[in-house]
């Protein structure tokens, strides 16, 4: 885990895509490549890609989720962002 990340993902905090990560749009969503640890992650939903891209402008991950994702899917997307955080793709701001 990098020093910019906290130990666990907290959706009430502000997050952004790590500076070391590039996203490449694909028909299924996007490929996320971390240039530091060389991890390649598939973002398998256009909604998840939009959510990840919106994080840097949102007050918190939760506020970004509430704005873009239907209420019945909130928990699923919190889990998805937590998984991206564990892969060092997200950084706390």
N, C-alpha and C positions, 0 to 999 in steps of 0.2 A: 504494500500500500504506500502511496506517495505521501509526503508530509503535508500536502495541501488538502488531503481527504481526512475526514473525521472517521473514527472507528466504525460507526454504523451509519446507515442512511437515515436521515431524519427529514421527512417531507415538509416539515414546517420551516426549514432553513432554505436560503437561496442557493441554487446550484447552477452550474453551466457545463457545457461540454468542455472537456479538458483541452488546453491549448495544444496538446500533443496528438489530438485526434482529428482525423479527416473523415468526412462522410461522403460517400459516393452514392447518388440516387440510383436505384434499380427498380424494376417493375414491381417487385415484391415489397419494397420499402427502401432499405439502404444498407450498404456495407460501411461499417465503422472500423477504421484501422488506427491503432495506437502506435505512433512512431517510436515511442520509447521502449515499450515492452513487446512490441510487434504482434500484439493480439489482434485478431480479426474477428469481429462480431457481426452477425446478421441481425439487422433490425427488420423484423418480418411483418411490419405493419406501417403503412403510410401515416396513420395516426400517431404511432410511436415516434416516427421521424419528426413529424410536426411538433410533437411535445418536446422532444429533446432540443430541437432548434429554438423553441420558445423559452426555454429555461433561463437563458441569460437576461431576458427582459422582464421576467416575472419576479414578484416579491418573494415567492417561495415555490417549491415544487408543487405543493398542494394547490396553490392559486393557479398555476399553469394547468394542472390536471382539471381543476374545476371549470376553467375557461374552455378547454378543448375536448374533454372526454365526457361522455354520458355518465350520469351518477352511478348507474348500476355497474359500471366498469372501473370505477376509481381504484378499488383495491387491487385489481389486476395490473393497472398501470403503476401504482406505487411499487408493487413487486417487481415489475419490469425495470423501473428506474433503480431500485435497490440492487438488482442484478448487474446493471450497467455500472453502478458505483463499485461493486465488488471487482469488476474487471478493470477498474481505474479509468473508465471512460468519462466519468463525471467528477467534477471538482467542486468543493464548497467555495462560495464566494464570500 
